[in-house]
Each structure stands twice: as structure tokens, then as C-alpha cells.
């Protein structure tokens, strides 16, 4: 009987180790792209950005008034725009955030990235942005009305605008791989 318990315990430990290793390898092993760049590494990548995009990078990790989002989108005409709607409470949002951290650093000299933090206490959103820095500002949407105005049905969601400021596509659900986000940016935001 005791030997049987040892075998069962050993099998349980092996199963837990396999599950744990699968979870750890899920991001980089599935083409996610590895760790997000540090704030200083992202700043180095974005050095020399065009003035309008450089102004966005200067607002990195800031949580701004949601009423300023649509005027900001209009002001960015001439650049493709990617708007990611997220919440610190949203597990899939948290899982996809490293993809946006990496892609905004990699493409931020040609593409404008913006965030919308929806239905989130301000203190939670600010803490999340401190712990998970991005190269762009996010806009507050405390009651969810801004997110709903884009026609989303859940978070995370990502909206693409072409260089003329025309809404081109709404992606609902998380991005799990850098390559998938990059492909949609190239497809819907017409990046040269």
C-alpha cells in the first residue's frame, strides 16, 4: 500500500512539473517573443522617432483622460494606429501585454500605439503600468463607455486605424504571439 502511494505521489509531481514547464514555456516556446524590453531598452529602440510618435513615447505609461483619446487619434493622421483596450483585472489582457510591450518598442518609430484602460480603478491601472511598462499612454475608461463606443464585446480588443485615420479592423481577443500582432498591423494598418 505504501509503495502505491509513493507511485501516485511521484506521478502527481511529474504531472505538475510538466504543466508548470508548459506554462513557463508558453510565451517564448509558442512564438511569443520572450521577455518584454526594459524601459531603457525600449527608449533606445525608439530614439529618433518622428515628432508625433516621439510625443507619444514621452507619455509612456501615463494614464490620461479618456476624453482626449479621439482627438489624439485624429491628431495622429499620417501614421497607422493600434489601440489596445485592456484592464488590469483582465487575465487575457495581462497575458497579451508583453506582446504589446515588445511590438510597440519594435514598431513604434512607424506605428502609433495607444491604450484604453477600461473599467479599472485608477490605482490598479497605475500599479499595473508601473509593473508592466509600455512605450505609449493609456486613456482612462472607468465606466466602459469609451470601449463600448468602439463596438467591442469584451477585453482585450484591438482596433486598427490606417494612415488616413480610418478605422480598418477590430480584433477581439488576446494576441498570444508577436508574429500575429505584427501580421495584423501590416494587414490592417498598412505599415510600409
C-alpha positions as CSV (number, residue, x, y, z in Angstrom):
1,X,0.0,0.0,0.0
2,X,2.8,2.4,0.9
3,X,4.6,1.7,-2.4
4,X,1.4,2.5,-4.3
5,X,1.1,5.9,-2.5
6,X,4.7,6.7,-3.4
7,X,4.0,5.9,-7.1
8,X,0.8,8.0,-7.1
9,X,2.7,10.9,-5.4
10,X,5.6,10.6,-8.0
11,X,3.2,10.7,-10.9
12,X,1.4,13.7,-9.4
13,X,4.7,15.6,-9.1
14,X,5.7,14.7,-12.6
15,X,2.3,15.9,-14.0
16,X,2.6,19.2,-12.0
17,X,6.2,19.7,-13.3
18,X,5.1,19.1,-16.9
19,X,2.2,21.5,-16.5
20,X,4.4,24.1,-14.9
21,X,7.1,23.8,-17.6
22,X,4.4,24.1,-20.3
23,X,3.1,27.3,-18.7
24,X,6.5,28.8,-18.4
25,X,7.4,28.0,-22.0
26,X,4.1,29.1,-23.4
27,X,5.1,32.6,-24.3
28,X,8.5,32.1,-25.8
29,X,8.1,28.5,-26.9
30,X,4.9,29.3,-28.9
31,X,6.5,32.2,-30.7
32,X,5.5,34.8,-28.2
33,X,8.9,36.6,-28.3
34,X,10.4,36.2,-24.9
35,X,10.7,38.9,-22.2
36,X,9.4,42.4,-22.7
37,X,12.1,45.0,-23.2
38,X,13.2,47.1,-20.2
39,X,12.1,50.7,-20.2
40,X,15.7,51.9,-21.1
41,X,16.0,49.3,-23.9
42,X,12.6,50.4,-25.4
43,X,13.7,54.0,-25.2
44,X,16.9,53.2,-27.1
45,X,14.9,51.4,-29.8
46,X,12.6,54.4,-30.2
47,X,15.3,57.1,-30.3
48,X,14.9,59.2,-33.4
49,X,11.1,58.6,-33.8
50,X,9.2,61.2,-35.8
51,X,7.9,64.1,-33.6
52,X,4.3,63.0,-33.3
53,X,5.3,59.5,-32.3
54,X,8.1,60.8,-30.0
55,X,5.4,62.8,-28.2
56,X,3.5,59.6,-27.5
57,X,6.7,57.9,-26.2
58,X,7.2,60.9,-23.9
59,X,3.8,59.9,-22.3
60,X,4.8,56.3,-21.9
61,X,2.9,54.5,-19.0
62,X,0.8,57.6,-18.3
63,X,-2.9,57.2,-17.6
64,X,-4.7,60.1,-19.4
65,X,-8.3,61.4,-19.5
66,X,-10.3,59.2,-21.8
67,X,-11.9,62.3,-23.5
68,X,-8.6,63.0,-25.1
69,X,-8.4,59.7,-27.0
70,X,-10.4,60.5,-30.1
71,X,-8.7,63.9,-30.6
72,X,-5.4,62.1,-30.2
73,X,-6.4,59.6,-32.9
74,X,-7.3,62.5,-35.2
75,X,-4.0,64.2,-34.5
76,X,-2.1,61.1,-35.5
77,X,-3.3,61.2,-39.1
78,X,-0.5,60.2,-41.3
79,X,0.5,57.2,-39.1
80,X,-1.1,53.8,-38.7
81,X,-2.6,53.5,-35.2
82,X,-3.1,50.5,-33.0
83,X,-5.4,51.0,-30.0
84,X,-5.4,48.2,-27.4
85,X,-8.3,48.0,-24.9
86,X,-7.3,46.4,-21.7
87,X,-7.9,46.2,-17.9
88,X,-5.5,45.1,-15.1
89,X,-8.3,42.8,-13.9
90,X,-8.5,41.0,-17.2
91,X,-6.4,37.8,-17.2
92,X,-6.1,37.6,-21.1
93,X,-5.1,41.3,-21.2
94,X,-2.4,40.6,-18.7
95,X,-1.2,37.7,-20.7
96,X,-1.0,39.6,-24.0
97,X,0.6,42.7,-22.5
98,X,4.2,41.5,-23.2
99,X,3.3,41.2,-26.9
100,X,2.3,44.8,-26.9
101,X,5.4,45.8,-24.9
102,X,7.7,44.1,-27.5
103,X,5.8,45.2,-30.6
104,X,5.4,48.8,-29.5
105,X,9.1,49.0,-29.0
106,X,9.9,47.3,-32.2
107,X,7.5,49.2,-34.5
108,X,7.0,52.5,-32.5
109,X,9.0,54.5,-35.0
110,X,6.4,53.9,-37.7
111,X,3.2,53.0,-35.8
112,X,1.3,54.9,-33.1
113,X,0.3,52.7,-30.2
114,X,-2.4,53.8,-27.7
115,X,-4.1,52.0,-24.8
116,X,-7.5,52.2,-23.3
117,X,-7.7,51.0,-19.7
118,X,-11.4,50.1,-19.2
119,X,-13.5,49.5,-16.0
120,X,-10.4,49.6,-13.8
121,X,-9.8,51.5,-10.6
122,X,-7.2,54.2,-11.3
123,X,-4.8,52.9,-8.6
124,X,-4.9,49.4,-10.0
125,X,-4.2,50.6,-13.6
126,X,-1.3,52.8,-12.5
127,X,0.3,50.0,-10.5
128,X,-0.1,47.6,-13.5
129,X,1.6,50.2,-15.8
130,X,4.4,50.6,-13.3
131,X,5.0,46.9,-13.2
132,X,4.5,46.4,-17.0
133,X,5.8,49.5,-18.8
134,X,4.8,50.3,-22.3
135,X,6.0,52.9,-24.8
136,X,2.7,54.7,-25.1
137,X,0.0,56.3,-23.0
138,X,-3.3,54.7,-22.0
139,X,-6.6,56.5,-21.6
140,X,-9.0,56.0,-18.7
141,X,-12.4,54.5,-19.4
142,X,-13.7,54.0,-15.9
143,X,-17.3,53.2,-16.8
144,X,-16.6,51.2,-20.0
145,X,-18.4,53.7,-22.3
146,X,-15.3,54.5,-24.3
147,X,-14.6,50.9,-25.0
148,X,-18.3,50.3,-26.0
149,X,-18.1,53.2,-28.4
150,X,-15.7,51.2,-30.5
151,X,-18.2,48.3,-30.7
152,X,-16.2,45.8,-28.6
153,X,-17.9,42.9,-26.8
154,X,-15.0,42.1,-24.4
155,X,-11.4,42.6,-23.5
156,X,-8.8,42.6,-24.7
157,X,-9.7,44.1,-28.0
158,X,-7.5,45.9,-30.5
159,X,-8.6,48.5,-33.1
160,X,-6.6,49.3,-36.1
161,X,-6.6,52.7,-38.0
162,X,-4.9,53.2,-41.3
163,X,-2.7,56.3,-42.1
164,X,-5.8,58.3,-43.1
165,X,-7.4,57.8,-39.7
166,X,-10.0,55.4,-40.9
167,X,-10.9,52.5,-38.7
168,X,-9.8,49.4,-40.6
169,X,-10.3,46.5,-38.3
170,X,-11.4,45.4,-34.8
171,X,-9.7,42.3,-33.3
172,X,-11.4,40.9,-30.3
173,X,-9.5,38.6,-28.0
174,X,-5.9,38.4,-27.0
175,X,-2.7,38.2,-29.1
176,X,-0.5,35.4,-27.9
177,X,2.3,35.8,-30.4
178,X,4.3,38.8,-31.6
179,X,4.0,37.4,-35.2
180,X,0.2,37.5,-35.0
181,X,0.1,41.1,-33.8
182,X,2.7,42.2,-36.4
183,X,0.8,40.4,-39.2
184,X,-2.4,42.3,-38.3
185,X,-0.6,45.6,-38.0
186,X,0.8,45.1,-41.5
187,X,-2.5,43.9,-42.9
188,X,-4.9,46.4,-41.3
189,X,-2.8,49.4,-40.5
190,X,-1.0,49.4,-43.9
191,X,2.5,49.7,-42.5
192,X,5.2,50.3,-45.2
